[in-house]
Amino acid sequence: MPKIRTSRTAAKRFTVSKSGKVKFKHAYARHMFSSKNPKEKARLRKTGILGKADAAKVRAMMPYA
């Protein structure tokens, strides 16, 4: 039985925490900060946690993470 390949696109975008939650970095946090208010910028700095359904799909793409 061959090994399952990890989706490299998913591996670059998501990480799995020790408790098994799938973490991601927010979009819109790269440039044009003059038009964003400080509260929004602070929220975008933090990592997000995927919902159950999406996390299951990502875990299927990353079988060894």
Sequence and secondary structure as in RCSB ss.txt:
>XXXX:A:sequence
MPKIRTSRTAAKRFTVSKSGKVKFKHAYARHMFSSKNPKEKARLRKTGILGKADAAKVRAMMPYA
>XXXX:A:secstr
       HHHHHHEEE TTS EEE  SS SS GGGS HHHHHHHHS EE  HHHHHHHHHH TT 
